[in-house]
Amino acid sequence: RVGLPKEVVPMALLRPISGSGSVALLADMFEAYGPDSYIGMLASVICCSSETTFYTAAVYFGSCNIKNTRHTITAAICSDIAAVVFSILFVNLIF
């Protein structure tokens, strides 16, 4: 309903967890659909506009011995959701 093809949903869910896994998934999408297709472009924009939230938070907070992350994870997940939404809007605008 929001314009997110079912083929791109795994990319949107995997990107906050694993950077290398999402890049491998992106390469598979390029082989299956091509980089110039709607699915390829949308997956590329999602991959480049979001961050590996949990890995980054674990590395930065772990290096400083911070145990209470407070609102960091919630805000980071909201930014990942915003990245997916604005990726859909942007690709629909230019495609």
C-alpha positions in Angstrom: 0.0 0.0 0.0 2.8 2.4 0.7 4.7 1.6 -2.5 7.2 -0.8 -1.0 7.5 -3.9 -3.2 7.6 -7.2 -1.4 11.1 -7.9 -2.9 12.5 -4.9 -1.1 11.0 -5.6 2.3 13.9 -7.9 3.4 16.3 -5.0 2.6 14.4 -2.6 4.7 14.3 -5.1 7.6 17.9 -6.4 7.3 19.7 -3.0 6.8 19.5 -1.9 10.5 20.9 -5.2 11.6 23.6 -6.2 9.1 25.5 -4.0 6.7 27.3 -6.8 4.8 24.1 -8.9 4.7 22.1 -6.0 3.2 24.9 -5.4 0.6 24.8 -9.1 -0.4 21.0 -8.9 -0.7 21.4 -5.7 -2.8 23.8 -7.6 -5.2 21.2 -10.4 -5.5 18.5 -7.9 -6.3 20.7 -6.4 -9.0 21.3 -9.8 -10.6 17.6 -10.7 -10.5 16.0 -7.3 -11.4 18.8 -5.1 -12.7 20.2 -1.9 -11.2 18.0 0.3 -13.4 14.7 -1.3 -12.4 12.4 0.3 -9.8 13.3 -2.5 -7.3 17.0 -2.0 -7.9 16.9 1.8 -7.5 14.7 1.6 -4.4 16.9 -1.0 -2.8 20.0 1.1 -3.6 18.5 4.2 -2.0 17.4 2.4 1.1 20.8 0.7 1.4 22.6 4.1 1.1 20.3 6.2 3.2 20.1 4.0 6.3 22.6 2.8 8.8 23.4 -0.4 10.6 21.7 0.8 13.7 22.4 -2.0 16.2 26.0 -2.5 15.2 26.8 1.2 15.4 25.1 1.6 18.8 26.9 -1.5 20.2 30.3 -0.3 19.0 30.0 3.3 20.1 28.3 2.7 23.4 30.5 -0.4 24.1 33.7 1.6 23.6 32.6 4.2 26.2 31.2 1.6 28.6 27.7 3.2 28.4 25.1 0.8 29.7 21.9 3.0 29.4 21.3 4.1 25.8 18.1 5.9 26.8 16.3 7.0 23.6 19.1 6.3 21.2 17.8 3.0 19.8 14.2 4.4 19.5 15.4 7.4 17.6 17.7 5.4 15.4 14.8 3.0 14.5 12.6 6.0 13.7 15.3 7.3 11.4 15.5 4.0 9.7 11.8 4.0 9.1 12.0 7.6 7.8 14.8 6.5 5.5 12.6 3.9 3.9 9.6 6.2 3.6 11.6 9.0 2.0 13.4 6.5 -0.2 10.1 5.4 -1.6 9.0 9.0 -2.1 12.3 10.0 -3.8 12.4 7.0 -6.1 8.8 7.5 -7.1 9.6 11.1 -7.8 12.5 10.4 -10.1 11.4 7.0 -11.6 
